[in-house]
């Protein structure tokens, strides 16, 4: 059981630590169990920050969410991540999806000629193509 249920945390703190930005996308980050948009967690796009994952500047038209970066033990700070980079962090990169990553004796680096951001966009595209085919 969570000792600090969300209703005990002030809205501003919830938004800072777990909020989302940009256009909403189909996820539990933006939508609650009832399917209703969690508008209270919408925050301004952090255009002055670099993405926690790909380390490129977050653009005004990007979507993503806040994460609490634990960094070194006891040093917490709020960072932001592109939605596509978050999916890549969860599912793995293209080499993982193609069974050519370190799990299979290969490399975890993005394929030649791709930045980590390019790879995240490709993973995002592949995921939604798989979802459409399954529907």
C-alpha positions in Angstrom: 0.0 0.0 0.0 1.3 3.5 -0.9 1.9 5.4 2.3 1.4 8.6 0.4 -1.7 8.3 -1.8 -2.0 10.8 -4.6 -4.9 12.6 -2.9 -2.5 13.5 0.0 0.1 15.2 -2.3 -0.6 18.8 -3.4 -1.5 19.1 -7.1 1.5 21.3 -7.9 3.9 18.7 -6.5 2.1 15.8 -8.4 2.3 17.8 -11.6 6.0 18.7 -11.1 7.0 15.1 -10.3 4.6 13.1 -12.6 3.0 15.5 -15.0 2.9 15.2 -18.8 3.3 17.8 -21.5 2.5 18.4 -25.1 -0.3 16.7 -26.9 -1.8 13.8 -24.9 -1.3 10.3 -26.2 -3.1 7.0 -25.3 -1.4 6.1 -22.1 -2.0 5.9 -18.3 0.3 8.9 -18.0 -2.4 11.1 -19.7 -5.6 9.2 -19.1 -7.0 7.7 -16.0 -8.7 4.3 -15.6 -12.1 5.8 -16.6 -10.5 7.0 -19.9 -10.8 10.7 -18.8 -7.9 13.0 -19.6 -5.9 13.8 -16.4 -5.9 17.5 -17.1 -4.6 18.4 -13.6 -1.3 16.7 -14.5 -0.8 18.7 -17.7 2.3 20.9 -17.5 4.0 23.4 -19.8 6.5 21.9 -22.3 9.9 22.2 -20.7 11.6 23.8 -23.8 14.7 24.8 -21.8 15.6 21.2 -20.9 17.2 18.3 -22.5 15.5 14.9 -22.6 16.7 12.6 -19.8 17.2 9.8 -22.2 18.4 11.1 -25.6 19.9 14.3 -24.2 18.4 16.5 -27.0 16.5 19.7 -26.4 12.8 19.2 -25.8 11.0 21.1 -28.5 7.8 23.2 -28.2 5.8 20.6 -30.2 7.2 17.5 -28.3 5.2 15.4 -25.9 6.5 13.6 -22.8 6.4 13.4 -19.1 8.3 14.1 -15.9 10.3 11.5 -14.1 12.0 11.6 -10.7 15.7 11.0 -11.3 17.2 9.5 -8.2 20.7 10.0 -9.6 23.1 9.5 -6.7 21.7 8.1 -3.6 19.6 10.7 -1.8 19.8 13.2 -4.6 16.4 13.5 -6.3 15.5 15.8 -9.1 12.7 16.1 -11.6 13.7 15.5 -15.2 11.7 15.2 -18.4 11.6 12.7 -21.1 10.1 12.5 -24.6 7.2 10.1 -24.8 9.0 8.2 -27.6 12.2 8.0 -25.6 10.2 6.7 -22.6 8.9 3.9 -24.8 12.4 3.1 -26.1 13.7 3.0 -22.5 10.9 0.5 -21.6 10.9 -1.7 -24.7 14.5 -1.5 -25.7 16.0 -0.2 -28.9 15.8 -1.5 -32.4 18.6 -3.9 -31.9 16.7 -5.4 -29.0 13.5 -5.6 -31.0 15.4 -7.3 -33.8 17.2 -9.7 -31.3 20.6 -8.1 -32.1 21.3 -6.4 -28.8 23.7 -7.4 -26.0 21.0 -9.9 -24.7 21.7 -11.8 -28.0 25.5 -11.1 -28.2 25.1 -7.8 -30.2 25.1 -4.1 -29.4 22.7 -1.9 -27.5 23.8 1.2 -29.5 21.4 2.7 -32.1 21.9 1.4 -35.6 24.6 3.2 -37.7 23.6 6.7 -38.7 20.8 7.0 -36.1 20.9 9.2 -33.0 19.3 7.9 -29.8 16.3 10.2 -30.6 16.0 8.9 -34.2 15.9 5.4 -32.8 13.3 6.3 -30.2 11.1 7.7 -33.0 11.6 4.5 -35.0 10.7 2.3 -32.0 7.6 4.4 -31.4 6.6 4.0 -35.1 7.2 0.3 -35.0 5.1 -0.2 -31.8 2.1 1.6 -33.2 2.4 -0.2 -36.5 2.3 -3.5 -34.5 -0.8 -2.3 -32.6 -2.6 -1.3 -35.8 -1.8 -4.7 -37.4 -3.2 -6.5 -34.3 -6.4 -4.5 -34.2 
